[in-house]
Amino acid sequence: MNINNLKKEDFWRAIILYGLNQATYKIALGHSLMRFSQQGKTKVTMSELAEDFFEMYLKRVEKEKPQSFNEKRRSVMERIIDLYKLGKINRSTAVEQVEKNAFRNVISSFHTVYNQAVPVQFYQRDKDGLILTDHLFEVFSSQNHSILKEELDARWDLLEAAFEMRRNNSQLVNDIRRMYLVNGYKRTDITKNRPVLNGYQNNVCFYCGEVMNGDDVHVDHVIPRQLIHHDEVWNLVMSHGFCNEQKSDSLPSAIYIEKLIKRNEHFVESNHPIKEKLVAQLGNTPKKRRDYVLKVYNDAKIVLGYTWDGIRGYHPETDPFYRTYVRYLNKVD
Ligand SMILES: [Zn+2]
């Protein structure tokens, strides 16, 4: 599969949907780019961008929705809006501060989806601002335009809801963390599970469903290790390095948990040598095993806040772009 077969709007969606966001900046920049391209602007100064950010965040913060994952600290944009609303700074000072302090990371990292630079650039940086590229105009003149806008809004809402949930649950989060920590922290060699796992997966990635070849195959904790602090086999799968990095330390959606439960039951039913281990770890009936996994998953959801592919209807395994992109990155034809 050639990279040229991928549509530009799919690269846009990769940026907006695939990233694990610690704050809402990427989505805000997406909105600004969309708006400027629709006004036919080819060049945007940093102060125009700052105006646009200020207006957007003023509305968002009005609803008192948190804008960052870190529950102890307000983001740069939130702090500027706070000062403005308290009457400590006027509008033009606020906009100046946005220009000076809010953009540093987002402008340089917008086109990076984890460690990979997306091969289509929607703007270029120059000394006074951003030059919008033809790729951007192409994406937003397409018929999908209203879908892309809806995706941006949905993603922003989703992030706010996730950040809020994390805040509201902060005592509960601490309790759950402590409970899992009691079980200790023992790192084992998880690669020894490869033959067992691969016997089931047959060289197909757990997350995207594409064939895995070569060296870049990872053993991954479906429910992140940072929460459960163990390497028990019921929670391990094999995936592409890329898919694993996309997922990073976030939680996959419930679809993958169902898939994991089914995979474990397959091992038990087929009297596989690891059956005994699974029964000891999860329970001696299918219901007990299922309930156990779901309980850990729900605890993880509370602690980690949001799921990897939390956007409506988005699911890497059935998303043709994601699959093509993975194939491209893994150089499989
Ligand atoms: Zn994959």
Boltz pocket constraint, residues with backbone or C-beta under 6 A from the ligand:
constraints:
  - pocket:
      binder: B
      contacts: [[A, 205], [A, 206], [A, 207], [A, 208], [A, 209], [A, 210], [A, 239], [A, 240], [A, 243], [A, 326]]
      max_distance: 6.0
